[in-house]
Amino acid sequence: MTSERILLVGTYTRPEVHVPDACGEGIVTCAFDPANGHIERRTAFTGIPNPSYLAFDPENRHVLAASENIRSEGSVWQFSCAADGMLEPIFRQNSHGRATCHVAVLPNRQVAAAAYFGGCLAVFPIENGVLSAASRVFHYQGTGPNSTRQEASHAHQTVVSPDARWFYVCDLGADRVWQHDIRAIEDPLGHPMPPGLGPRHLVFHPELPLAYVLGELTGSVAVCRWDTGNGTLSVVTSTPDVEKDASAAAIRIHPSARTLWISLRKHPALRVYQIDTAGTPGTSADVPLPAGEPRDFIISPDGRWLLTATQQGNEIVVIGLDPATGLPDNTPHRPFSINTPVCLILAPDKP
């Protein structure tokens, strides 16, 4: 493959309550060809348990990984990544929370890791290129109307604002999105979401001052006005609920900004919303998948391909897209076999 990009896949390696049939290898390095959507397996780093989320640090060409553990505190791993995708561990740190489910690189040489149980976020500095011990640990407080799933705060994801002034943490349990100043001068602000939504992931519109917050519990998307002056989020509308306990997972916006995609684990399907010029989701359609429980997914930078990890289906499904609209084209689904995949990242282009 001459135009290949490095694709890294995090897989569940050992059973947990929410993934009883886990049998993955660790972090699997693949080559992805954007010319035809083809994936080839290259190698794997097998020494990390349950790498449930990955993030790329382009400044240092490092990969960060959240190692998820339900029964005890997890960890955050730092790897060097060679041009061929070979990973070498550099350091790891305690995540200070159980079920560490997300890791993100902040723009000030820091890393944020969200832990579902305990509702906490740990922030780690990168000093001299090495991941150091957490300098701050935030413990959120809150509940929601769903007494089973929202009995306490459950931090799920960290996203940096487009202007890099703030970062936001989705809290499934408290029906809040917490706003942090990148400089960490003040305590976080909690922006309320629709009751029972269960905020899991969010994504910013690439051109408009909008954020889309996906509810794991309802499958609906809260469309929020983002105040670029003070960073606040305020809900202006929402898409209809999918079903009770919809088990929605990930949300992405197409590079064209004309479609918004979410994954629905129970169906299993991906749902695509067409977005108007004001950024409002309208007409939707479901794209059924041949395998079970779609988790994370990514859209290639050229807008031609969508790759989704199906946890129970043990494969990555590649879907062709119209790059001008972000809607599916007539390319048949292309499965790539891999055990218990949970997250995907494409390495940046080589400098």
C-alpha positions, -999 to +999 in steps of 0.1 A: +000+000+000+017+032-012-006+058+005-011+039+038-017+055+071-009+039+104-041+028+122-039+019+159-067-003+174-072-006+212-088-040+222-102-054+254-078-081+265-096-096+295-132-100+305-150-073+325-187-070+334-195-050+302-172-071+280-175-107+292-160-122+260-129-101+258-101-118+239-081-090+223-043-087+219-037-052+233-029-023+209-028-036+173-010-017+146-025-018+112-019-001+078-049+017+063-050+026+027-073+056+021-073+049-017-094+018-013-103+015+024-082-017+028-067-026+062-037-048+068-025-060+102+012-053+110+020-060+147+007-057+182+018-045+217+004-072+240+017-060+274-011-036+282-044-048+297-076-034+283-064-003+263-099+011+260-090+045+245-060+059+226-048+095+218-020+107+197+005+134+208+017+149+175+043+171+191+063+142+205+049+115+182+037+097+213+007+075+219-013+077+252-035+048+262-061+044+290-057+010+306-092+002+320-097-018+352-131-021+368-120-037+401-091-013+410-075+019+397-063+018+362-034+035+345-023+058+317+005+045+294+028+065+272+044+050+241+068+062+214+054+055+179+078+048+151+070+056+115+059+020+109+036+021+139+058+001+162+051+010+198+076+011+226+065+019+262+080+050+278+062+053+311+029+047+328+011+064+357-018+056+381-050+070+367-065+075+403-099+060+392-116+027+384-128+021+348-104+046+332-123+050+299-108+079+281-075+098+276-069+131+258-039+153+251-042+189+262-025+217+244-002+227+273+018+195+274-006+178+297-027+146+294-062+141+309-077+108+318-114+103+327-125+074+350-161+063+350-162+050+386-155+076+411-163+103+386-128+117+385-104+133+360-066+131+365-043+156+347-007+146+341+021+169+330+045+158+303+080+169+316+110+164+294+089+143+271+079+119+298+045+114+314+047+124+350+025+117+380-009+134+381-006+170+392-044+174+397-073+151+403-108+164+400-137+145+417-171+155+403-203+153+422-239+148+409-267+125+401-294+121+375-330+108+373-319+073+362-313+057+396-295+027+381-270+045+359-269+080+374-265+072+411-232+091+411-209+111+388-194+091+359-167+110+339-165+097+304-146+119+280-124+150+277-125+174+247-105+205+241-123+236+227-115+247+192-097+278+205-077+257+231-089+279+260-109+253+278-115+216+280-148+199+287-156+166+305-188+147+298-204+134+330-229+106+324-240+104+360-246+140+367-261+151+334-234+178+332-206+188+309-178+203+331-159+232+317-122+237+328-099+266+321-068+252+304-048+273+328-066+257+358-071+290+376-107+283+386-128+253+396-148+238+368-183+250+358-210+224+353-233+230+324-266+211+327-278+188+299-313+174+294-323+152+324-315+115+319-294+122+288-263+106+303-236+127+285-210+103+271-191+121+243-192+154+226-179+170+194-175+206+183-188+219+149-157+227+128-170+261+117-200+272+139-200+279+177-219+247+184-212+215+204-231+182+200-234+161+232-243+125+228-264+108+255-255+072+262-288+066+280-312+081+254-293+080+222-303+116+216-279+145+207-281+178+226-272+207+204-254+233+225-246+269+217-209+274+226-201+309+239-167+317+225-163+345+250-167+326+282-168+290+271-202+282+284-225+256+268-263+260+266-287+235+251-307+249+222-324+218+209-321+180+210-327+151+186-355+126+195-346+098+220-337+065+203-350+042+231-347+036+268-311+028+277-300+032+241-264+025+248-251+051+224-213+052+223-194+077+200-201+108+180-182+123+150-189+151+126-179+146+089-152+169+075-178+184+052-198+195+083-229+183+065-235+151+085-232+140+121-227+103+130-234+084+162-229+047+171-257+027+187-245-005+204-279-022+209-292-021+174-264-025+162-262+004+138-247+038+130-271+067+127-263+096+104-280+130+107-279+155+079-269+190+092-283+222+078-263+254+073-272+265+109-257+233+123-291+217+132-294+179+128-324+170+107-332+140+086-316+108+100-310+073+087-296+041+103-268+021+087-272-014+101-240-033+108-234-070+103-217-074+136-226-066+172-220-036+195-203-008+175-182+013+199-157+039+188-155+049+151-134+074+131-139+092+098-108+095+075-096+131+071-105+131+034-141+122+043-141+090+021-142+063+048-158+055+082-142+028+103-161+014+133-149-010+159-176-037+167-168-051+201-189-082+200-186-087+163-148-090+165-142-068+135-137-033+121-163-024+095-152+000+068-180+021+052-175+042+021-187+078+022-194+105-003-167+130+007-189+160-004-219+151+019-207+125+044-235+101+034-229+065+026-220+057-010-226+023-026-194+007-015-201-026+002-192-029+039-157-042+043-150-062+075-115-066+090-113-094+116-098-084+150-107-096+185-127-073+208-119-039+192-129-009+212-111+022+199-094+035+168-070+063+159-052+072+127-016+085+131-011+120+117+007+124+084+044+121+086+061+155+089 
